[in-house]
Amino acid sequence: MADQYAQSGEDKRPAEIPAIRWEELPEGPVLVLLDQTRLPAEEVETVCTDASALVEAIRSLAVRGAPLLGIAGAYGVALAAARGFDVDEAANALASARPTAVNLSLGVRRARAAYQAELAGGGDPAQGARAALAAARQLHREDAEASARMAAHGLALLDELLPGGGHRILTHCNTGALVSGGEGTAFAVALAAHRMGRLRRLWVDETRPLLQGARLTAYEAARSGMAYTLLTDNAAGSLFAAGEVDAVLIGADRIAGDGSVANKVGSYPLAVLARYHHVPFIVVAPVTTVDPKTPDGAAIEVEQRPGYEVTETAAPQAPVTGAGAGMPVAPLGTQAYNPAFDVTPPELVTAIVTEEGVISPVTADALAGLCTKAGRGAAEAGAEGGRGGRGPELS
C-alpha cells in the first residue's frame, strides 16, 4: 500500500520475527536470520551453520544494515569457534564481506579478541567459543540499548528544531529493527515521534535499485501503524519544493573522522536538497559507526554492487529470465554504475545523533570528543574498525 493512515501515537506493531538469533540445536549451534531479500512478500528465515553461509547472506543482503552487520559478524566468529572451524580464516572472510560498513569488522574483531584472550589465558577452544558467544551477545544487548538512547536524543532534537510537533520526516533506505539489535537508528527516532503523537507523516524513499525503502521501511512502518507515504527517489525534490518536508533522517554505514557520512546511495542528493530548502539533515548512528582511522570522505571505500541489480528487477514469486535471477529492464549488455553508498560532506549535515548525545555542528573535534566520551579513542576505534579505506584485513 502506498499510503498508510494511522492514529498518531498508536503503535500497532505485532509480534515479529527477530532479524537475527542464535539457536542451540542437537546437531550444533546455528545463526538464524530473517531473510530480508524475501520481504515483504514472505517472512522466511535462513539458517547459517558456518561462517561461509553467513558471508553469503551478508553479500546477498539477506542480512544488512551497519549495526546488525556488526552483531552478525560477532556471532559468525562465535559460530566458527563453536563448530571447530578456523577462527582467523572465518574472521577475515566475514570482515571483508562488505567493505563500507565499519561495524562489521568491529563486531568480528570484538568476538575474535574474546576468543583469543580466553585461549591466551589457558582456556581450551570450547571455552574460547563460549567467550566469543558472550561477546556477541553483549554487543547485541549494547546495540539494543544504544537504539533506545538514540531515539530519545533524536526526538529531543526534533522537538528543539521543530517545536510544536506534527513532524513530516523524509527517510532513505531502511534503518529500523531490521538493521539493529533494537528498534533501529533513524527509524527509531521517527517511531518515537509516532508514539508520542508528534509524527504527522513519514515520507519513505523507495531506495533504488534494491528498494530497501519500499520493501523494508514501508513494511516496518505499516507494522507499527505509522502514517507513511512511499515515493520514488526522484520525487523527493518536488516534496521539498512544496514545503512538505520538515526534516530528513538517515542512518550511516561509516562516519569518517572529519564527519563525512557514507550511507545508502541517494543520501547525498537529499542532503543537497535539504540545504537548499533550509531543512535539517540529521544522521542517526551509534558511536561504533564513527571510524577515526578513516580521515575523510575521500578515504571511504565505497562498495560497488553488480550491474544486474540495476539492469534487472526481481519481483517476488514472478518468473525470472535474467543473469541475476531477475526480469531484464534494460537491453542485453547494458553497463550499469551501481555504487552501494555515497558520501555526504560534514558541512551538509545538520547534526549527528548517537547514543552518547548530539553533535552539531559536525566537526572532527566534536567527533573525537564523542569517541573519547564513549571510551573509544582514535587508537581504540582504529584497532576495532579496520584500516579505513584500505579494507578490513584482520590477520
ZAGUPA-922670 format. One record per residue (C-alpha): residue in one letter; x, y, z. Coordinates in steps of 0.5 Angstrom, whole numbers, plus 500, padded with zeros to 3 digits. Layout:
BEGIN
AXYZ ...
END
This chain:
BEGIN
M500500500 A503507498 D500511503 Q498509511 Y494513515 A494511522 Q492515529 S498518532 G502515537 E498508537 D503503536 K500497533 R507493532 P505486532 A510480535 E515480530 I521475528 P528478530 A533480525 I538475528 R538470533 W543465536 E540458537 E543452540 L541445536 P542438538 E547438532 G550444534 P549452534 V547456528 L545463527 V538464524 L537470520 L531474518 D532474510 Q531481508 T531479501 R524476501 L521482505 P515484505 A512478501 E515473505 E518472512 V523467511 E529465516 T536463513 V540458518 C547459518 T551453520 D558456519 A562463517 S562462510 A554461510 L554468514 V559471509 E554469503 A548472507 I552479508 R554479501 S547478498 L544483503 A540477507 V542481513 R544488512 G545495516 A551497520 P549496527 L546489525 L552487521 G557488527 I552484531 A552479525 G560479525 A561478532 Y556472532 G560469526 V566469529 A563465535 L559460530 A566458527 A569457534 A564453537 R564449531 G571448531 F573452524 D579456523 V577463527 D582467524 E580465517 A573466519 A574473522 N578475515 A572473511 L567476515 A570483516 S571483508 A564481506 R562488505 P568494506 T564500507 A560499514 V565499519 N561496524 L562489521 S570489522 L569492529 G564486531 V569481528 R575484532 R571484539 A569477538 R575474536 A579478541 A575475547 Y576468544 Q584470543 A584472550 E581466553 L586462550 A592466552 G589465559 G590458558 G583456556 D581451551 P578452544 A571451547 Q572456553 G574461547 A568459543 R564461550 A568467551 A566469543 L559468544 A559472550 A562478547 A557477541 R551477546 Q554483550 L555487543 H547485541 R545488548 E549494548 D546496541 A539495543 E541500549 A544505544 S538505540 A533507545 R538512547 M539515540 A531515539 A531519546 H536524544 G534525536 L526526539 A529532543 L533535538 L527534533 D523538538 E528543539 L529544532 L521544530 P517546536 G510544536 G510537533 G507535527 H514533524 R514531517 I520527516 L523524510 T528518511 H532514506 C534506506 N532502512 T534504519 G529500523 A529494527 L532490521 V538493522 S539493529 G539490536 G534494538 E529499534 G534502530 T537508528 A534514524 F527510524 A527509532 V527517532 A521517528 L518511531 A519515538 A516521535 H510517533 R509514540 M509521543 G504523538 R509528534 L509525527 R505527522 R508524516 L514519515 W516520507 V519514505 D524514499 E524507495 T531507495 R533504488 P536500486 L534494491 L528498494 Q530498501 G525503503 A519501499 R520493501 L523494508 T522501511 A515501509 Y514494512 E516497519 A512503518 A506499517 R507494522 S508500527 G501503525 M505510523 A503515518 Y507514512 T508515504 L512512499 L515516494 T520515488 D527517490 N527523484 A520525487 A524528493 G525535490 S518536489 L517535496 F522540499 A519545493 A512544496 G515545503 E512538505 V519536509 D521538516 A527534517 V531529514 L533523518 I538518515 G543512518 A550511517 D555506515 R561509516 I563516519 A570519518 G574523522 D572529519 G565528520 S564525513 V558520512 A557514508 N550512507 K546508502 V547512495 G542517494 S543520501 Y548526499 P543529494 L538529500 A543533504 V544538498 L536539497 A536540505 R541545505 Y538549499 H531549502 H533550509 V531543512 P535540518 F539534515 I540529521 V544523521 V543518527 A548512528 P552509534 V558511536 T561505533 T560507526 V565513527 D572511525 P577516526 K582512522 T579514516 P581521516 D576524511 G570522506 A575521500 A578515504 I572511505 E572505501 V565505497 E562498495 Q561497488 R555493487 P554488481 G551492475 Y545487474 E542490480 V540496476 T539493469 E534487472 T529487477 A527482482 A519481483 P517476489 Q515470486 A515472479 P518468473 V525471472 T530470466 G536475467 A543473469 G542476476 A535472477 G531478475 M527481470 P531485465 V529492465 A535495460 P538492453 L542486454 G550488455 T548495458 Q553497463 A551500470 Y554504475 N552502482 P555504488 A552502494 F553508498 D555516497 V559520502 T556527505 P561532507 P560535514 E558542512 L551539509 V550535516 T546539521 A547534527 I550527528 V545524533 T549518537 E547514544 E552519547 G549525545 V548530539 I554533535 S552540532 P556543528 V559537526 T567538526 A573533527 D574536534 A567534536 L567527534 A574526537 G571528544 L565524543 C569518542 T573520548 K567520552 A564513549 G571510551 R573510544 G579514543 A582514536 A587509537 E582504540 A577506535 G582505529 A584498532 E577496532 G575499526 G580496521 R584500517 G580506514 G579506506 R584500505 G580495507 P579490514 E584485513 L585482520 S591478520 
END
